[in-house]
Amino acid sequence: MEETSGEDGGDVITRVAGCKFGGWPTWHLTEPWEFRCRECDTPMRLLFTVASDHTTRITVGRWGDLRVFSCPRDIRHGYELDVH
Ligand SMILES: [Zn+2]
C-alpha cells in the first residue's frame, strides 16, 4: 500500500473501458496477500477492477487501479476497496 515505485509498475490489465470484472488482482503474482472478510474470515474475491483510463476519464489515485473485493459467502458481509 505504501509502495510508490513507478508509474504503472508493469501491470498488465485487460482493459475494457477501464473496467475489468472478475479475474485475479494483478498484484497477486508479486504480493502474496489477500483480504479476508471481517465477518467470517473467508478470503475475499475480487469483484472488479476500475483502471485509470483516458477514454473513460477515470483516474484512480496516482493513475492506479481501484479494486473492489467482496465476500464470496455472503455479499452482505461488505466490501473492501484497494487503490493500487
Ligand atoms: Zn464473509
PDB file of the backbone (N, CA, C, O) and the ligand in Angstrom, with CONECT records:
HET     ZN  A 101       1
ATOM      1  N   MET A   1       0.828  -1.201   0.000  1.00  0.00           N
ATOM      2  CA  MET A   1       0.000   0.000   0.000  1.00  0.00           C
ATOM      3  C   MET A   1       0.870   1.260   0.000  1.00  0.00           C
ATOM      4  O   MET A   1       0.527   2.257  -0.636  1.00  0.00           O
ATOM      5  N   GLU A   2       1.986   1.210   0.711  1.00  0.00           N
ATOM      6  CA  GLU A   2       2.819   2.395   0.820  1.00  0.00           C
ATOM      7  C   GLU A   2       3.788   2.501  -0.348  1.00  0.00           C
ATOM      8  O   GLU A   2       4.429   3.534  -0.542  1.00  0.00           O
ATOM      9  N   GLU A   3       3.888   1.450  -1.106  1.00  0.00           N
ATOM     10  CA  GLU A   3       4.865   1.435  -2.172  1.00  0.00           C
ATOM     11  C   GLU A   3       4.449   2.359  -3.308  1.00  0.00           C
ATOM     12  O   GLU A   3       3.333   2.265  -3.820  1.00  0.00           O
ATOM     13  N   THR A   4       5.331   3.228  -3.687  1.00  0.00           N
ATOM     14  CA  THR A   4       5.034   4.156  -4.769  1.00  0.00           C
ATOM     15  C   THR A   4       6.150   4.105  -5.803  1.00  0.00           C
ATOM     16  O   THR A   4       6.717   5.129  -6.183  1.00  0.00           O
ATOM     17  N   SER A   5       6.447   2.918  -6.239  1.00  0.00           N
ATOM     18  CA  SER A   5       7.541   2.759  -7.185  1.00  0.00           C
ATOM     19  C   SER A   5       7.019   2.763  -8.608  1.00  0.00           C
ATOM     20  O   SER A   5       6.375   1.815  -9.056  1.00  0.00           O
ATOM     21  N   GLY A   6       7.306   3.826  -9.293  1.00  0.00           N
ATOM     22  CA  GLY A   6       6.999   3.848 -10.719  1.00  0.00           C
ATOM     23  C   GLY A   6       5.578   4.250 -11.042  1.00  0.00           C
ATOM     24  O   GLY A   6       4.737   4.384 -10.153  1.00  0.00           O
ATOM     25  N   GLU A   7       5.325   4.437 -12.295  1.00  0.00           N
ATOM     26  CA  GLU A   7       4.038   4.925 -12.748  1.00  0.00           C
ATOM     27  C   GLU A   7       3.037   3.796 -12.892  1.00  0.00           C
ATOM     28  O   GLU A   7       1.968   3.813 -12.282  1.00  0.00           O
ATOM     29  N   ASP A   8       3.392   2.832 -13.692  1.00  0.00           N
ATOM     30  CA  ASP A   8       2.437   1.768 -13.982  1.00  0.00           C
ATOM     31  C   ASP A   8       2.905   0.416 -13.472  1.00  0.00           C
ATOM     32  O   ASP A   8       2.169  -0.568 -13.532  1.00  0.00           O
ATOM     33  N   GLY A   9       4.111   0.372 -12.977  1.00  0.00           N
ATOM     34  CA  GLY A   9       4.596  -0.834 -12.315  1.00  0.00           C
ATOM     35  C   GLY A   9       4.627  -2.076 -13.177  1.00  0.00           C
ATOM     36  O   GLY A   9       4.852  -3.177 -12.674  1.00  0.00           O
ATOM     37  N   GLY A  10       4.406  -1.916 -14.455  1.00  0.00           N
ATOM     38  CA  GLY A  10       4.435  -3.080 -15.326  1.00  0.00           C
ATOM     39  C   GLY A  10       3.181  -3.931 -15.245  1.00  0.00           C
ATOM     40  O   GLY A  10       3.155  -5.068 -15.715  1.00  0.00           O
ATOM     41  N   ASP A  11       2.150  -3.375 -14.649  1.00  0.00           N
ATOM     42  CA  ASP A  11       0.896  -4.117 -14.586  1.00  0.00           C
ATOM     43  C   ASP A  11       0.346  -4.351 -15.978  1.00  0.00           C
ATOM     44  O   ASP A  11       0.393  -3.469 -16.836  1.00  0.00           O
ATOM     45  N   VAL A  12      -0.163  -5.523 -16.189  1.00  0.00           N
ATOM     46  CA  VAL A  12      -0.801  -5.829 -17.462  1.00  0.00           C
ATOM     47  C   VAL A  12      -2.249  -6.159 -17.188  1.00  0.00           C
ATOM     48  O   VAL A  12      -2.568  -7.188 -16.593  1.00  0.00           O
ATOM     49  N   ILE A  13      -3.100  -5.291 -17.618  1.00  0.00           N
ATOM     50  CA  ILE A  13      -4.519  -5.487 -17.358  1.00  0.00           C
ATOM     51  C   ILE A  13      -5.272  -5.477 -18.676  1.00  0.00           C
ATOM     52  O   ILE A  13      -5.045  -4.630 -19.540  1.00  0.00           O
ATOM     53  N   THR A  14      -6.153  -6.417 -18.805  1.00  0.00           N
ATOM     54  CA  THR A  14      -7.040  -6.394 -19.955  1.00  0.00           C
ATOM     55  C   THR A  14      -8.115  -5.370 -19.682  1.00  0.00           C
ATOM     56  O   THR A  14      -9.013  -5.594 -18.870  1.00  0.00           O
ATOM     57  N   ARG A  15      -8.020  -4.267 -20.354  1.00  0.00           N
ATOM     58  CA  ARG A  15      -8.910  -3.169 -20.033  1.00  0.00           C
ATOM     59  C   ARG A  15     -10.056  -3.062 -21.028  1.00  0.00           C
ATOM     60  O   ARG A  15      -9.849  -2.974 -22.238  1.00  0.00           O
ATOM     61  N   VAL A  16     -11.240  -3.072 -20.498  1.00  0.00           N
ATOM     62  CA  VAL A  16     -12.425  -2.853 -21.300  1.00  0.00           C
ATOM     63  C   VAL A  16     -13.101  -1.618 -20.746  1.00  0.00           C
ATOM     64  O   VAL A  16     -13.785  -1.669 -19.725  1.00  0.00           O
ATOM     65  N   ALA A  17     -12.901  -0.515 -21.430  1.00  0.00           N
ATOM     66  CA  ALA A  17     -13.447   0.766 -20.979  1.00  0.00           C
ATOM     67  C   ALA A  17     -13.048   1.038 -19.542  1.00  0.00           C
ATOM     68  O   ALA A  17     -13.820   1.596 -18.762  1.00  0.00           O
ATOM     69  N   GLY A  18     -11.852   0.642 -19.206  1.00  0.00           N
ATOM     70  CA  GLY A  18     -11.325   0.958 -17.890  1.00  0.00           C
ATOM     71  C   GLY A  18     -11.760   0.028 -16.791  1.00  0.00           C
ATOM     72  O   GLY A  18     -11.327   0.183 -15.650  1.00  0.00           O
ATOM     73  N   CYS A  19     -12.596  -0.926 -17.097  1.00  0.00           N
ATOM     74  CA  CYS A  19     -13.088  -1.805 -16.043  1.00  0.00           C
ATOM     75  C   CYS A  19     -12.803  -3.261 -16.385  1.00  0.00           C
ATOM     76  O   CYS A  19     -12.855  -3.676 -17.542  1.00  0.00           O
ATOM     77  N   LYS A  20     -12.506  -4.005 -15.358  1.00  0.00           N
ATOM     78  CA  LYS A  20     -12.296  -5.425 -15.536  1.00  0.00           C
ATOM     79  C   LYS A  20     -13.084  -6.144 -14.456  1.00  0.00           C
ATOM     80  O   LYS A  20     -12.937  -5.874 -13.264  1.00  0.00           O
ATOM     81  N   PHE A  21     -13.912  -7.054 -14.899  1.00  0.00           N
ATOM     82  CA  PHE A  21     -14.739  -7.757 -13.936  1.00  0.00           C
ATOM     83  C   PHE A  21     -14.164  -9.145 -13.671  1.00  0.00           C
ATOM     84  O   PHE A  21     -13.797  -9.878 -14.590  1.00  0.00           O
ATOM     85  N   GLY A  22     -14.099  -9.472 -12.415  1.00  0.00           N
ATOM     86  CA  GLY A  22     -13.594 -10.778 -12.053  1.00  0.00           C
ATOM     87  C   GLY A  22     -12.103 -10.891 -12.254  1.00  0.00           C
ATOM     88  O   GLY A  22     -11.392  -9.887 -12.272  1.00  0.00           O
ATOM     89  N   GLY A  23     -11.638 -12.094 -12.404  1.00  0.00           N
ATOM     90  CA  GLY A  23     -10.222 -12.314 -12.610  1.00  0.00           C
ATOM     91  C   GLY A  23      -9.439 -12.200 -11.320  1.00  0.00           C
ATOM     92  O   GLY A  23      -9.991 -12.237 -10.221  1.00  0.00           O
ATOM     93  N   TRP A  24      -8.141 -12.059 -11.489  1.00  0.00           N
ATOM     94  CA  TRP A  24      -7.270 -12.004 -10.333  1.00  0.00           C
ATOM     95  C   TRP A  24      -6.647 -10.623 -10.223  1.00  0.00           C
ATOM     96  O   TRP A  24      -6.413  -9.941 -11.221  1.00  0.00           O
ATOM     97  N   PRO A  25      -6.389 -10.234  -8.992  1.00  0.00           N
ATOM     98  CA  PRO A  25      -5.669  -8.974  -8.828  1.00  0.00           C
ATOM     99  C   PRO A  25      -4.316  -9.060  -9.517  1.00  0.00           C
ATOM    100  O   PRO A  25      -3.658 -10.099  -9.468  1.00  0.00           O
ATOM    101  N   THR A  26      -3.905  -7.993 -10.147  1.00  0.00           N
ATOM    102  CA  THR A  26      -2.650  -8.052 -10.883  1.00  0.00           C
ATOM    103  C   THR A  26      -1.460  -8.212  -9.954  1.00  0.00           C
ATOM    104  O   THR A  26      -0.407  -8.698 -10.367  1.00  0.00           O
ATOM    105  N   TRP A  27      -1.623  -7.803  -8.697  1.00  0.00           N
ATOM    106  CA  TRP A  27      -0.502  -7.965  -7.780  1.00  0.00           C
ATOM    107  C   TRP A  27      -0.494  -9.338  -7.142  1.00  0.00           C
ATOM    108  O   TRP A  27       0.329  -9.631  -6.275  1.00  0.00           O
ATOM    109  N   HIS A  28      -1.406 -10.162  -7.574  1.00  0.00           N
ATOM    110  CA  HIS A  28      -1.482 -11.495  -6.983  1.00  0.00           C
ATOM    111  C   HIS A  28      -0.169 -12.260  -7.169  1.00  0.00           C
ATOM    112  O   HIS A  28       0.214 -13.071  -6.325  1.00  0.00           O
ATOM    113  N   LEU A  29       0.503 -11.994  -8.267  1.00  0.00           N
ATOM    114  CA  LEU A  29       1.726 -12.729  -8.566  1.00  0.00           C
ATOM    115  C   LEU A  29       2.918 -12.213  -7.764  1.00  0.00           C
ATOM    116  O   LEU A  29       3.859 -12.956  -7.485  1.00  0.00           O
ATOM    117  N   THR A  30       2.868 -10.954  -7.403  1.00  0.00           N
ATOM    118  CA  THR A  30       4.025 -10.361  -6.759  1.00  0.00           C
ATOM    119  C   THR A  30       3.829 -10.131  -5.270  1.00  0.00           C
ATOM    120  O   THR A  30       4.803 -10.039  -4.523  1.00  0.00           O
ATOM    121  N   GLU A  31       2.598 -10.041  -4.838  1.00  0.00           N
ATOM    122  CA  GLU A  31       2.347  -9.829  -3.422  1.00  0.00           C
ATOM    123  C   GLU A  31       1.388 -10.890  -2.910  1.00  0.00           C
ATOM    124  O   GLU A  31       0.176 -10.768  -3.087  1.00  0.00           O
ATOM    125  N   PRO A  32       1.907 -11.910  -2.290  1.00  0.00           N
ATOM    126  CA  PRO A  32       1.043 -12.986  -1.771  1.00  0.00           C
ATOM    127  C   PRO A  32       0.272 -12.516  -0.549  1.00  0.00           C
ATOM    128  O   PRO A  32       0.617 -12.818   0.593  1.00  0.00           O
ATOM    129  N   TRP A  33      -0.763 -11.780  -0.827  1.00  0.00           N
ATOM    130  CA  TRP A  33      -1.513 -11.138   0.245  1.00  0.00           C
ATOM    131  C   TRP A  33      -2.947 -11.014  -0.196  1.00  0.00           C
ATOM    132  O   TRP A  33      -3.218 -10.795  -1.376  1.00  0.00           O
ATOM    133  N   GLU A  34      -3.859 -11.149   0.722  1.00  0.00           N
ATOM    134  CA  GLU A  34      -5.258 -11.127   0.334  1.00  0.00           C
ATOM    135  C   GLU A  34      -6.100 -10.509   1.440  1.00  0.00           C
ATOM    136  O   GLU A  34      -5.712 -10.470   2.608  1.00  0.00           O
ATOM    137  N   PHE A  35      -7.244 -10.038   1.034  1.00  0.00           N
ATOM    138  CA  PHE A  35      -8.206  -9.551   2.011  1.00  0.00           C
ATOM    139  C   PHE A  35      -8.936 -10.728   2.608  1.00  0.00           C
ATOM    140  O   PHE A  35      -9.197 -11.733   1.946  1.00  0.00           O
ATOM    141  N   ARG A  36      -9.254 -10.578   3.858  1.00  0.00           N
ATOM    142  CA  ARG A  36     -10.131 -11.571   4.476  1.00  0.00           C
ATOM    143  C   ARG A  36     -11.370 -10.869   5.008  1.00  0.00           C
ATOM    144  O   ARG A  36     -11.314  -9.750   5.518  1.00  0.00           O
ATOM    145  N   CYS A  37     -12.486 -11.567   4.872  1.00  0.00           N
ATOM    146  CA  CYS A  37     -13.751 -10.991   5.304  1.00  0.00           C
ATOM    147  C   CYS A  37     -13.714 -10.713   6.794  1.00  0.00           C
ATOM    148  O   CYS A  37     -13.266 -11.542   7.586  1.00  0.00           O
ATOM    149  N   ARG A  38     -14.190  -9.537   7.164  1.00  0.00           N
ATOM    150  CA  ARG A  38     -14.204  -9.162   8.577  1.00  0.00           C
ATOM    151  C   ARG A  38     -15.244  -9.940   9.367  1.00  0.00           C
ATOM    152  O   ARG A  38     -15.173 -10.044  10.592  1.00  0.00           O
ATOM    153  N   GLU A  39     -16.216 -10.486   8.635  1.00  0.00           N
ATOM    154  CA  GLU A  39     -17.299 -11.183   9.312  1.00  0.00           C
ATOM    155  C   GLU A  39     -17.004 -12.669   9.505  1.00  0.00           C
ATOM    156  O   GLU A  39     -17.241 -13.228  10.575  1.00  0.00           O
ATOM    157  N   CYS A  40     -16.487 -13.293   8.459  1.00  0.00           N
ATOM    158  CA  CYS A  40     -16.355 -14.748   8.506  1.00  0.00           C
ATOM    159  C   CYS A  40     -14.950 -15.233   8.147  1.00  0.00           C
ATOM    160  O   CYS A  40     -14.715 -16.438   8.068  1.00  0.00           O
ATOM    161  N   ASP A  41     -14.017 -14.306   7.931  1.00  0.00           N
ATOM    162  CA  ASP A  41     -12.615 -14.651   7.692  1.00  0.00           C
ATOM    163  C   ASP A  41     -12.372 -15.454   6.418  1.00  0.00           C
ATOM    164  O   ASP A  41     -11.328 -16.088   6.262  1.00  0.00           O
ATOM    165  N   THR A  42     -13.339 -15.420   5.517  1.00  0.00           N
ATOM    166  CA  THR A  42     -13.154 -16.073   4.227  1.00  0.00           C
ATOM    167  C   THR A  42     -12.314 -15.174   3.323  1.00  0.00           C
ATOM    168  O   THR A  42     -12.539 -13.965   3.269  1.00  0.00           O
ATOM    169  N   PRO A  43     -11.347 -15.758   2.611  1.00  0.00           N
ATOM    170  CA  PRO A  43     -10.596 -14.942   1.651  1.00  0.00           C
ATOM    171  C   PRO A  43     -11.549 -14.284   0.658  1.00  0.00           C
ATOM    172  O   PRO A  43     -12.389 -14.945   0.048  1.00  0.00           O
ATOM    173  N   MET A  44     -11.402 -12.977   0.510  1.00  0.00           N
ATOM    174  CA  MET A  44     -12.359 -12.258  -0.319  1.00  0.00           C
ATOM    175  C   MET A  44     -12.017 -12.398  -1.792  1.00  0.00           C
ATOM    176  O   MET A  44     -10.873 -12.651  -2.170  1.00  0.00           O
ATOM    177  N   ARG A  45     -13.035 -12.228  -2.599  1.00  0.00           N
ATOM    178  CA  ARG A  45     -12.921 -12.412  -4.038  1.00  0.00           C
ATOM    179  C   ARG A  45     -12.896 -11.055  -4.722  1.00  0.00           C
ATOM    180  O   ARG A  45     -13.621 -10.135  -4.346  1.00  0.00           O
ATOM    181  N   LEU A  46     -12.055 -10.955  -5.724  1.00  0.00           N
ATOM    182  CA  LEU A  46     -12.006  -9.712  -6.491  1.00  0.00           C
ATOM    183  C   LEU A  46     -13.281  -9.571  -7.300  1.00  0.00           C
ATOM    184  O   LEU A  46     -13.596 -10.403  -8.150  1.00  0.00           O
ATOM    185  N   LEU A  47     -13.995  -8.515  -7.022  1.00  0.00           N
ATOM    186  CA  LEU A  47     -15.274  -8.318  -7.711  1.00  0.00           C
ATOM    187  C   LEU A  47     -15.034  -7.636  -9.057  1.00  0.00           C
ATOM    188  O   LEU A  47     -15.473  -8.120 -10.100  1.00  0.00           O
ATOM    189  N   PHE A  48     -14.341  -6.519  -9.016  1.00  0.00           N
ATOM    190  CA  PHE A  48     -13.949  -5.894 -10.267  1.00  0.00           C
ATOM    191  C   PHE A  48     -12.847  -4.877 -10.049  1.00  0.00           C
ATOM    192  O   PHE A  48     -12.571  -4.458  -8.925  1.00  0.00           O
ATOM    193  N   THR A  49     -12.242  -4.503 -11.122  1.00  0.00           N
ATOM    194  CA  THR A  49     -11.157  -3.538 -11.098  1.00  0.00           C
ATOM    195  C   THR A  49     -11.546  -2.348 -11.954  1.00  0.00           C
ATOM    196  O   THR A  49     -12.038  -2.509 -13.071  1.00  0.00           O
ATOM    197  N   VAL A  50     -11.330  -1.178 -11.438  1.00  0.00           N
ATOM    198  CA  VAL A  50     -11.504   0.037 -12.227  1.00  0.00           C
ATOM    199  C   VAL A  50     -10.123   0.617 -12.455  1.00  0.00           C
ATOM    200  O   VAL A  50      -9.454   1.059 -11.522  1.00  0.00           O
ATOM    201  N   ALA A  51      -9.714   0.608 -13.698  1.00  0.00           N
ATOM    202  CA  ALA A  51      -8.382   1.098 -14.026  1.00  0.00           C
ATOM    203  C   ALA A  51      -8.458   2.531 -14.521  1.00  0.00           C
ATOM    204  O   ALA A  51      -9.416   2.935 -15.179  1.00  0.00           O
ATOM    205  N   SER A  52      -7.431   3.278 -14.189  1.00  0.00           N
ATOM    206  CA  SER A  52      -7.350   4.634 -14.724  1.00  0.00           C
ATOM    207  C   SER A  52      -7.265   4.560 -16.237  1.00  0.00           C
ATOM    208  O   SER A  52      -6.517   3.759 -16.797  1.00  0.00           O
ATOM    209  N   ASP A  53      -8.039   5.402 -16.879  1.00  0.00           N
ATOM    210  CA  ASP A  53      -8.149   5.257 -18.323  1.00  0.00           C
ATOM    211  C   ASP A  53      -8.471   6.607 -18.950  1.00  0.00           C
ATOM    212  O   ASP A  53      -9.345   7.331 -18.473  1.00  0.00           O
ATOM    213  N   HIS A  54      -7.766   6.936 -20.010  1.00  0.00           N
ATOM    214  CA  HIS A  54      -8.015   8.198 -20.679  1.00  0.00           C
ATOM    215  C   HIS A  54      -9.400   8.214 -21.313  1.00  0.00           C
ATOM    216  O   HIS A  54     -10.082   9.238 -21.320  1.00  0.00           O
ATOM    217  N   THR A  55      -9.801   7.071 -21.843  1.00  0.00           N
ATOM    218  CA  THR A  55     -11.058   7.007 -22.576  1.00  0.00           C
ATOM    219  C   THR A  55     -12.252   7.311 -21.688  1.00  0.00           C
ATOM    220  O   THR A  55     -13.156   8.061 -22.057  1.00  0.00           O
ATOM    221  N   THR A  56     -12.229   6.708 -20.507  1.00  0.00           N
ATOM    222  CA  THR A  56     -13.370   6.883 -19.611  1.00  0.00           C
ATOM    223  C   THR A  56     -13.178   8.054 -18.663  1.00  0.00           C
ATOM    224  O   THR A  56     -14.052   8.358 -17.851  1.00  0.00           O
ATOM    225  N   ARG A  57     -12.022   8.710 -18.773  1.00  0.00           N
ATOM    226  CA  ARG A  57     -11.708   9.850 -17.912  1.00  0.00           C
ATOM    227  C   ARG A  57     -11.738   9.470 -16.432  1.00  0.00           C
ATOM    228  O   ARG A  57     -12.054  10.282 -15.563  1.00  0.00           O
ATOM    229  N   ILE A  58     -11.399   8.216 -16.182  1.00  0.00           N
ATOM    230  CA  ILE A  58     -11.328   7.756 -14.806  1.00  0.00           C
ATOM    231  C   ILE A  58      -9.886   7.847 -14.350  1.00  0.00           C
ATOM    232  O   ILE A  58      -8.975   7.348 -15.011  1.00  0.00           O
ATOM    233  N   THR A  59      -9.694   8.485 -13.219  1.00  0.00           N
ATOM    234  CA  THR A  59      -8.363   8.499 -12.641  1.00  0.00           C
ATOM    235  C   THR A  59      -8.457   7.994 -11.214  1.00  0.00           C
ATOM    236  O   THR A  59      -9.163   8.561 -10.379  1.00  0.00           O
ATOM    237  N   VAL A  60      -7.743   6.933 -10.955  1.00  0.00           N
ATOM    238  CA  VAL A  60      -7.755   6.338  -9.631  1.00  0.00           C
ATOM    239  C   VAL A  60      -6.416   6.607  -8.966  1.00  0.00           C
ATOM    240  O   VAL A  60      -5.372   6.144  -9.424  1.00  0.00           O
ATOM    241  N   GLY A  61      -6.466   7.360  -7.887  1.00  0.00           N
ATOM    242  CA  GLY A  61      -5.234   7.655  -7.175  1.00  0.00           C
ATOM    243  C   GLY A  61      -4.222   8.323  -8.082  1.00  0.00           C
ATOM    244  O   GLY A  61      -4.560   9.237  -8.833  1.00  0.00           O
ATOM    245  N   ARG A  62      -2.991   7.871  -8.015  1.00  0.00           N
ATOM    246  CA  ARG A  62      -1.947   8.398  -8.880  1.00  0.00           C
ATOM    247  C   ARG A  62      -1.873   7.524 -10.124  1.00  0.00           C
ATOM    248  O   ARG A  62      -0.890   6.817 -10.347  1.00  0.00           O
ATOM    249  N   TRP A  63      -2.888   7.582 -10.899  1.00  0.00           N
ATOM    250  CA  TRP A  63      -3.004   6.775 -12.120  1.00  0.00           C
ATOM    251  C   TRP A  63      -2.858   5.289 -11.800  1.00  0.00           C
ATOM    252  O   TRP A  63      -2.049   4.580 -12.398  1.00  0.00           O
ATOM    253  N   GLY A  64      -3.653   4.847 -10.853  1.00  0.00           N
ATOM    254  CA  GLY A  64      -3.574   3.446 -10.450  1.00  0.00           C
ATOM    255  C   GLY A  64      -4.875   2.721 -10.741  1.00  0.00           C
ATOM    256  O   GLY A  64      -5.645   3.117 -11.616  1.00  0.00           O
ATOM    257  N   ASP A  65      -5.104   1.658  -9.994  1.00  0.00           N
ATOM    258  CA  ASP A  65      -6.303   0.863 -10.169  1.00  0.00           C
ATOM    259  C   ASP A  65      -7.070   0.780  -8.851  1.00  0.00           C
ATOM    260  O   ASP A  65      -6.485   0.686  -7.771  1.00  0.00           O
ATOM    261  N   LEU A  66      -8.366   0.818  -8.972  1.00  0.00           N
ATOM    262  CA  LEU A  66      -9.218   0.599  -7.810  1.00  0.00           C
ATOM    263  C   LEU A  66      -9.776  -0.818  -7.884  1.00  0.00           C
ATOM    264  O   LEU A  66     -10.376  -1.216  -8.882  1.00  0.00           O
ATOM    265  N   ARG A  67      -9.568  -1.560  -6.818  1.00  0.00           N
ATOM    266  CA  ARG A  67     -10.057  -2.934  -6.809  1.00  0.00           C
ATOM    267  C   ARG A  67     -11.108  -3.084  -5.722  1.00  0.00           C
ATOM    268  O   ARG A  67     -10.939  -2.611  -4.598  1.00  0.00           O
ATOM    269  N   VAL A  68     -12.174  -3.740  -6.077  1.00  0.00           N
ATOM    270  CA  VAL A  68     -13.261  -3.946  -5.140  1.00  0.00           C
ATOM    271  C   VAL A  68     -13.388  -5.433  -4.859  1.00  0.00           C
ATOM    272  O   VAL A  68     -13.548  -6.245  -5.771  1.00  0.00           O
ATOM    273  N   PHE A  69     -13.315  -5.770  -3.591  1.00  0.00           N
ATOM    274  CA  PHE A  69     -13.411  -7.161  -3.186  1.00  0.00           C
ATOM    275  C   PHE A  69     -14.704  -7.381  -2.420  1.00  0.00           C
ATOM    276  O   PHE A  69     -15.184  -6.496  -1.712  1.00  0.00           O
ATOM    277  N   SER A  70     -15.256  -8.571  -2.574  1.00  0.00           N
ATOM    278  CA  SER A  70     -16.453  -8.909  -1.821  1.00  0.00           C
ATOM    279  C   SER A  70     -16.286 -10.290  -1.209  1.00  0.00           C
ATOM    280  O   SER A  70     -15.444 -11.083  -1.628  1.00  0.00           O
ATOM    281  N   CYS A  71     -17.111 -10.552  -0.206  1.00  0.00           N
ATOM    282  CA  CYS A  71     -17.076 -11.861   0.443  1.00  0.00           C
ATOM    283  C   CYS A  71     -17.826 -12.871  -0.426  1.00  0.00           C
ATOM    284  O   CYS A  71     -18.977 -12.627  -0.787  1.00  0.00           O
ATOM    285  N   PRO A  72     -17.201 -13.996  -0.770  1.00  0.00           N
ATOM    286  CA  PRO A  72     -17.870 -14.978  -1.633  1.00  0.00           C
ATOM    287  C   PRO A  72     -18.990 -15.724  -0.914  1.00  0.00           C
ATOM    288  O   PRO A  72     -19.833 -16.346  -1.559  1.00  0.00           O
ATOM    289  N   ARG A  73     -19.004 -15.668   0.399  1.00  0.00           N
ATOM    290  CA  ARG A  73     -20.021 -16.413   1.138  1.00  0.00           C
ATOM    291  C   ARG A  73     -21.314 -15.621   1.288  1.00  0.00           C
ATOM    292  O   ARG A  73     -22.414 -16.160   1.163  1.00  0.00           O
ATOM    293  N   ASP A  74     -21.155 -14.342   1.558  1.00  0.00           N
ATOM    294  CA  ASP A  74     -22.337 -13.504   1.743  1.00  0.00           C
ATOM    295  C   ASP A  74     -21.980 -12.077   1.376  1.00  0.00           C
ATOM    296  O   ASP A  74     -21.138 -11.451   2.019  1.00  0.00           O
ATOM    297  N   ILE A  75     -22.625 -11.569   0.339  1.00  0.00           N
ATOM    298  CA  ILE A  75     -22.280 -10.238  -0.160  1.00  0.00           C
ATOM    299  C   ILE A  75     -22.599  -9.162   0.873  1.00  0.00           C
ATOM    300  O   ILE A  75     -22.065  -8.055   0.805  1.00  0.00           O
ATOM    301  N   ARG A  76     -23.457  -9.481   1.816  1.00  0.00           N
ATOM    302  CA  ARG A  76     -23.803  -8.512   2.850  1.00  0.00           C
ATOM    303  C   ARG A  76     -22.683  -8.326   3.868  1.00  0.00           C
ATOM    304  O   ARG A  76     -22.744  -7.439   4.720  1.00  0.00           O
ATOM    305  N   HIS A  77     -21.672  -9.161   3.770  1.00  0.00           N
ATOM    306  CA  HIS A  77     -20.547  -9.007   4.672  1.00  0.00           C
ATOM    307  C   HIS A  77     -19.695  -7.785   4.341  1.00  0.00           C
ATOM    308  O   HIS A  77     -18.769  -7.434   5.072  1.00  0.00           O
ATOM    309  N   GLY A  78     -20.024  -7.162   3.248  1.00  0.00           N
ATOM    310  CA  GLY A  78     -19.369  -5.900   2.938  1.00  0.00           C
ATOM    311  C   GLY A  78     -18.290  -6.014   1.897  1.00  0.00           C
ATOM    312  O   GLY A  78     -18.034  -7.082   1.341  1.00  0.00           O
ATOM    313  N   TYR A  79     -17.661  -4.877   1.646  1.00  0.00           N
ATOM    314  CA  TYR A  79     -16.659  -4.789   0.588  1.00  0.00           C
ATOM    315  C   TYR A  79     -15.344  -4.273   1.157  1.00  0.00           C
ATOM    316  O   TYR A  79     -15.290  -3.619   2.199  1.00  0.00           O
ATOM    317  N   GLU A  80     -14.315  -4.593   0.440  1.00  0.00           N
ATOM    318  CA  GLU A  80     -13.017  -3.988   0.716  1.00  0.00           C
ATOM    319  C   GLU A  80     -12.550  -3.298  -0.553  1.00  0.00           C
ATOM    320  O   GLU A  80     -12.691  -3.831  -1.654  1.00  0.00           O
ATOM    321  N   LEU A  81     -11.997  -2.120  -0.388  1.00  0.00           N
ATOM    322  CA  LEU A  81     -11.501  -1.371  -1.526  1.00  0.00           C
ATOM    323  C   LEU A  81      -9.990  -1.248  -1.421  1.00  0.00           C
ATOM    324  O   LEU A  81      -9.436  -1.045  -0.340  1.00  0.00           O
ATOM    325  N   ASP A  82      -9.350  -1.373  -2.546  1.00  0.00           N
ATOM    326  CA  ASP A  82      -7.903  -1.237  -2.579  1.00  0.00           C
ATOM    327  C   ASP A  82      -7.523  -0.359  -3.770  1.00  0.00           C
ATOM    328  O   ASP A  82      -7.899  -0.642  -4.908  1.00  0.00           O
ATOM    329  N   VAL A  83      -6.793   0.679  -3.502  1.00  0.00           N
ATOM    330  CA  VAL A  83      -6.258   1.509  -4.587  1.00  0.00           C
ATOM    331  C   VAL A  83      -4.798   1.178  -4.730  1.00  0.00           C
ATOM    332  O   VAL A  83      -4.011   1.297  -3.792  1.00  0.00           O
ATOM    333  N   HIS A  84      -4.463   0.766  -5.908  1.00  0.00           N
ATOM    334  CA  HIS A  84      -3.124   0.259  -6.139  1.00  0.00           C
ATOM    335  C   HIS A  84      -2.349   1.233  -7.016  1.00  0.00           C
ATOM    336  O   HIS A  84      -1.185   0.988  -7.331  1.00  0.00           O
TER     337      HIS A  84
HETATM  338 ZN    ZN A 101     -17.917 -13.080   4.874  1.00  0.00          ZN2+
END
